[in-house]
Amino acid sequence: MLVVISNILAIYRKELQGYFASPLAYAITGIFWLLAGYFLVAILLGPDGIIQQIATRDQLGITEPPVDAPYEFLKAYLGIMGSLSLFLLPMLSMSLYAEERKRGTLELLATSPITNWAVATGKLLAVL
């Protein structure tokens, strides 16, 4: 078990160092944070946003039941970020496999004593 974890960490370190050496990583990270900021503002300040809901309830004099703003915000924001990550993380991890194929080291990695599970886990952790 300790050998598997050390293999995962070795792949993680290798991919992380190579990942941040390319400008593509910074571009994708910038796009992710731009979308995250947009959804943050849309959830809080949009026409159906949490702040608008609270203001409408106050104007109408509705006091029961109170809106749990942190819960509503986290539910909406983390739901959107989870969906965004669902599409973004596999794209990034597949690009790591494509780089292995382009360099010609995919066959070397496939024939090494490291399991496919450890390779995939190390690459996914590097993308996270």
N, C-alpha and C positions, 0 to 999 in steps of 0.2 A: 504494500500500500504506500509506503514511504517512497519507493522508487517511482511509482506512478505520479505522485504529487511532485516529486523533483523533476520528472519529465515535463509535466504540465507547466511548472514554473519556468523551466528552461525555454520552452516554446513561447510562453507568454513574454519573457524578457526579450527574446530575439525578435518577435513580431512587433512588440511595442517600440523597440529601438528603430526598426525599419519603418514603422508606420509614421512616426513623427519626423522622419527624415524627408518625407515627400510632402509637397505642397497640397496634394489632394486631400490629405487628412485634415489640414487646416481649413480647406474650402468646405468640406463636408461638415466639419464641426461648426463652422460659421453659419452654414445654412440651417443646421439643426437648432442652434441657439437663436437664430433669427425667427424660425418658426415657433420655437418655444416662447419667445417674447411676444410674438403676435397673438398666440393663443392665450397667453396670460392676460394681455390687455383686453382681448375679445371676451373672455370669461368674466372679467371684473367690470368692464365699462361698456360692453355691448348693449344693444337694446333689450336683450333678455338676460343681461348680466346680473350678477349677484347684488351689486350696489344699486342697480335700478330696481330690482325686486324689493330690496329693503326700503328704498325711498318711496316706492309706490305703496307699500304696506303702511308706512308711517303717514303718508298723505291721506289714505283712506281710513286711518284710525284702527286698523286691524292689529291687534296685539296677540291674539292666540292663534295658533302656536307660533312661537318666535322662530325666526329663520336661523339655523345653525350655519352661519356664513363660512367658517373654516371647513366644516365638513362638506358643504356644497361645493366650495371651491376646489378642495382636494379631490373630491369625487370626479368633477368635470376635468380638471387639469391633468390628473394622473391617468384618467381614461384616455384622453387625447394623446398624452406622451407615450402611453403604452402602445397605442395603435401606431404612432409614428415610429417607435422603436421596433415594432413588429416588422415593418418594411425596411427600415434603415439598417439594422444590425445584420440581417442575412446578406444584404448587398455588400456591406463592408467585409464580412467574413469571406464571402465568395471572391472578392477581389484579392484577398490574401492567398487563396488557393490558385487563382489565376496567375498571380506573380510567381508562385512556386512552379507552376507549369511553364511559364515563360523563361524562368531561369534554368529550368531543367532539373530542379531539385525535388520535384514531386515524386519521381520514381525512387530516389534515395530515401525520402521520407516514408514512402509506402513500404519499403523493404527493411526499414529499421525495426529494432525490437520494440519500438514505442507503438502502443495500440492506436487504432484509428480514433477511438474515443478520447484518448489523452491529447492527440493532435487537435481534434476539433474543439475540445474544451480549452486548450491553451490559446488557440486562435480566437475563439469567441471571447475569452476573458480579455485578450489584448484589444479587441474592438470595443468592449464595454468601457 
